[in-house]
């Protein structure tokens, strides 16, 4: 007898005991390397048998090849058994088969929100790579998906890996120390109290191999603009670090003040190198200027959340000499500012600093910081405070060697979501904050498209 069950422990109507079986994973239309990264290591809660539903093509092939490489590696090989269906009716087949408990989504973002809605209607939990919505119509559909999830007792999880970055965790801990940080300042439109900048690159390596992107990745109607994509991580950090375990409601707590965008240019030969495709496909022709592709991947936004002004910028360059993306941030408190720096001054290593606020004795800031770091050393033994050339600025040093890498974070998100499914729920603030996040991004896209384009 087949029972599709929404929450685990799993109960069957004809059984008196819970059926303690592994959760069954379904991967739907994998078109982004994040789909395979979730299977880079074995996950205790999951069955090794994975159902895959996808259209025929190179993207599902790349996903399967990546999983096969994890199975075949010499150290800690995985044992995934992929049961694959490809065909034009892949979505209908997944819904009809109902052969799993959890759907993983990482691919074309133009399709993603509908995939979420159809998956929860069929009774699946959903673990989705960002973004869950790239336009206002998607946002409305996402609201509908959450309503359906409530009615069917299933859960939707946005794959927010940045919460597992060690320096982001430390930032959160330092901000919660009022003796050190004080109160988060409201800031102004001209001087936001929170400012974040994220730099990414179209051409880079993942797991030691050049990353091949699908051609649609360069179409903002399918991938989404930069301010609809990367900023999802940044907004999530603002909510998670500044208002921990607190719902942010888009209806009352958020106001999007302004947004703008500008393109990254991609030469034909670079496009071929990145995608293995030439010439540009027809759907990209409307973005061509004198034979060069313009991708609206860069943007700025300014919004206010719970009275706090937040400024964000996302930049996509073609490539980086050191192969690294970069992130910077400033969070201003009444007693200190917390700064994240990743540039040539830090050797392109993401670094965390605390700076005493104007009028605050740096000696008091150092003492409060030393006290907080001492408490954190139980979890981070290598953590230490280092004085800098500026008497009011201190480095909170955690060696790179003890920070889990970005690829590890995907498995950590999955493990936490699987535990949430096992325990029968997620925190209520997660849904509110996810909707607020996508309200901000999709509203910013609309504003940017009506504002003059920057260069």
Secondary structure by P-SEA (a helix, b strand, c coil): ccccccccccccccccccccccbbbbbcccccaaaaaaacccccccccbbbbbbcccaaaaaaaaaaaaaacccccccccccccccccaaaaaaaaaccccbbbbbccccaaaaaaaaaaaabbbbbccccccccaaaaaaaaaaaaaaaaacbbbbccccccccaaaaaaaaaaacccccccccccccccccbbbbbbbbcccccccccccccccccccccccccccccaaaaaaaaaaaccccbbbbcccccccccccbbbbbbcaaaaaaacccccccccccccccccbbbbccccccccccccbbbbbbbbbcccccccbbbbbbccccccbbbbbbbcccccccbbbbbbbcccccaaaaaaaaaaaaaaaccccccbbbbbccccccccccccccccccaaaaaaaaaaaaaaaaaacccccaaaaaaaaaaaaaaaaaaaaaaccccc
